[in-house]
Amino acid sequence: MSTIELSHRQDKILQIVKDFGPITGESIAEKLDLTRATLRPDLAILTMTGFLDARPRVGYFYTGKTSNQLLAEKLKKMLVDGHESTPVVINENVSVYDAIVTVFSEDVGTLFVTDAKAHLVGVLSRKDLLRASIGQQKLTTIPVNIIMTRMPNITMCQKSDLLIEVAEKLIKTQIDAIPVVNKTINGFEVVGRITKTNITRVLVELAETGV
């Protein structure tokens, strides 16, 4: 993961706070021979990213955290909400053949299976479909509810869950995708999915933005 890149002036501000902190914004401005208004955006960025801590009527402190530590802290606070992708959902009575077609047409590794009330009842992976297709059975007549992983043996998450915890679930269970669900009175509604690709995308975005 790349480090957060600071401007030359922001580096100077950090060094001043390290050497003289706690120190007020006015005092920092004086040492750089700049106005307080000129420094305000830099101080805001350094505070928001966690390099500095500010206390009213006291001044700025250096937190002592490295850019990698700050990125790790940000990742640990991220929620599933906003990082999920669209789920591919099929009915439990769909045939295994149609499920295979859906997997390839939608280019996904996992299908989420629902009942007539749109509640999650199962999960189908490419491995499940491959196993079913190896035999001499007629795939057009076999419903997916025969071969799917059923509730309650489904790993799920909600939008309010921490993204890092969902990533740990993906690793622990060695699966490709986890359904994001809303809990209803009678079951769970599938509203998204978190995959290894989603997690990778978040890491890349963090590395590129640095905040």
C-alpha positions in Angstrom: 0.0 0.0 0.0 1.4 3.4 -0.9 2.0 6.2 1.5 0.1 9.4 1.8 1.9 12.1 -0.2 2.2 15.5 1.5 3.2 18.7 -0.1 6.5 20.4 0.7 4.7 23.0 2.9 2.8 20.3 4.8 6.1 18.5 5.5 7.4 21.7 6.9 4.3 22.1 9.1 4.7 18.6 10.4 8.3 19.2 11.3 7.5 22.4 13.2 4.8 20.7 15.2 7.1 17.8 16.0 9.7 20.3 17.2 7.6 22.8 19.0 4.2 21.2 19.7 1.8 21.9 21.2 1.8 25.0 19.0 -0.9 27.3 17.7 -1.7 27.9 14.1 -0.7 31.5 14.4 2.8 30.5 15.7 3.2 28.0 12.8 2.3 30.7 10.3 4.9 33.1 11.9 7.6 30.5 11.6 6.8 30.0 7.9 6.3 33.7 7.3 2.8 33.1 6.0 -0.7 34.2 7.0 -2.9 31.9 9.2 -5.5 31.9 6.3 -2.9 30.6 3.9 -2.1 27.7 6.2 -5.7 26.8 7.1 -6.2 24.3 4.3 -2.9 22.5 5.0 -3.7 22.3 8.7 -7.2 21.0 8.0 -5.8 18.3 5.7 -3.1 17.2 8.2 -5.7 17.1 11.0 -8.3 15.2 8.9 -5.8 12.6 7.8 -4.6 12.0 11.3 -1.1 13.4 11.2 -2.0 16.2 13.6 -4.4 16.5 16.5 -5.9 19.9 17.4 -7.1 21.0 20.8 -9.0 24.3 21.4 -6.9 27.0 23.1 -3.9 24.7 23.2 -2.8 24.1 19.6 -1.6 21.4 17.3 0.0 18.1 18.4 1.9 15.6 16.3 0.2 12.2 16.6 3.3 10.2 15.7 1.5 8.0 13.3 3.0 6.9 10.0 1.0 7.2 6.7 0.7 3.4 6.6 -0.8 3.3 10.1 -3.3 6.0 9.2 -4.3 4.1 6.1 -4.8 0.9 8.1 -6.9 2.8 10.7 -9.1 4.1 7.9 -9.6 0.6 6.4 -10.5 -0.8 9.8 -13.3 1.8 10.1 -14.8 1.3 6.7 -18.3 -0.2 6.5 -19.7 -2.6 3.8 -22.2 0.2 2.8 -21.0 1.8 -0.4 -18.5 -0.9 -1.3 -20.9 -3.7 -2.3 -21.8 -4.6 -5.8 -25.0 -5.8 -7.4 -26.0 -9.4 -6.6 -27.1 -11.9 -9.2 -30.2 -13.6 -7.8 -32.1 -16.6 -9.1 -35.2 -18.5 -7.9 -34.8 -21.8 -6.1 -36.8 -23.6 -8.8 -34.5 -22.6 -11.6 -32.8 -25.5 -13.3 -29.1 -26.2 -12.8 -28.7 -25.7 -16.6 -30.2 -22.2 -16.5 -28.0 -21.4 -13.4 -24.9 -22.4 -15.4 -26.0 -20.1 -18.3 -26.6 -17.3 -15.8 -23.1 -17.7 -14.3 -21.5 -17.3 -17.6 -23.8 -14.6 -19.0 -23.4 -12.5 -15.9 -19.7 -13.3 -15.5 -20.0 -14.1 -11.8 -18.7 -16.8 -9.5 -21.6 -17.0 -7.1 -25.4 -16.9 -7.4 -27.8 -16.2 -4.5 -30.9 -18.3 -4.4 -34.3 -16.9 -3.2 -37.7 -18.3 -2.6 -41.0 -17.1 -3.9 -41.0 -14.3 -1.2 -37.5 -13.1 -2.4 -35.9 -14.4 0.8 -32.4 -15.9 0.7 -32.5 -19.6 0.9 -29.3 -20.7 -0.6 -26.0 -19.9 -2.4 -24.6 -21.5 -5.6 -20.9 -21.4 -6.5 -19.2 -22.4 -9.7 -17.9 -25.4 -7.9 -21.4 -26.5 -7.0 -22.5 -26.2 -10.6 -19.4 -28.0 -11.9 -20.0 -30.9 -9.6 -23.6 -31.2 -10.8 -22.6 -31.1 -14.4 -20.0 -33.9 -14.2 -22.6 -36.7 -13.9 -24.9 -37.9 -16.6 -27.9 -36.3 -15.1 -30.2 -34.1 -17.2 -29.4 -30.6 -15.9 -32.5 -29.0 -17.3 -34.7 -31.1 -15.0 -32.7 -30.6 -11.7 -33.7 -27.5 -9.6 -30.8 -25.6 -8.0 -32.3 -26.2 -4.5 -31.1 -29.7 -4.8 -27.4 -28.8 -5.0 -27.2 -25.3 -3.3 -25.7 -24.5 0.1 -28.7 -24.0 2.3 -29.6 -21.8 5.2 -28.4 -21.6 8.0 -25.0 -22.6 6.5 -24.6 -19.4 4.6 -22.1 -16.7 5.5 -23.9 -13.3 5.3 -23.2 -9.7 6.2 -25.1 -6.4 6.5 -24.3 -2.9 5.2 -23.5 -1.8 8.8 -20.8 -4.5 9.2 -17.1 -3.5 9.1 -15.5 -4.3 5.7 -12.4 -5.7 7.3 -14.5 -8.3 9.2 -16.2 -9.3 6.0 -12.8 -9.7 4.3 -11.7 -12.0 7.2 -14.9 -14.1 6.6 -14.0 -14.4 2.9 -10.5 -15.7 3.8 -11.7 -18.0 6.7 -14.5 -19.6 4.7 -12.5 -19.7 1.4 -15.5 -18.5 -0.6 -15.6 -15.9 -3.4 -18.6 -13.8 -2.4 -20.8 -13.0 0.6 -24.4 -11.8 0.3 -25.2 -8.4 1.8 -28.7 -8.7 3.4 -31.4 -6.8 5.0 -33.1 -8.7 7.9 -36.9 -8.8 7.5 -39.6 -10.3 9.7 -39.6 -13.6 7.8 -36.0 -13.9 6.5 -33.3 -12.1 4.7 -33.5 -10.0 1.6 -30.4 -9.9 -0.7 -29.4 -6.3 -1.4 -25.8 -6.7 -2.5 -22.6 -8.8 -2.5 -19.1 -8.4 -1.3 -16.4 -10.3 -3.3 -12.7 -10.5 -3.2 -12.7 -8.1 -6.1 -14.6 -5.5 -4.0 -12.0 -5.8 -1.3 -9.2 -5.4 -3.8 -10.8 -2.3 -5.3 -11.0 -0.7 -1.9 -7.3 -1.3 -1.3 -6.4 0.1 -4.7 -8.5 3.2 -4.1 -6.9 3.8 -0.7 -3.5 3.4 -2.1 -4.3 5.9 -5.0 -6.0 8.5 -2.9 -3.9 8.2 0.2 -6.7 9.2 2.5 
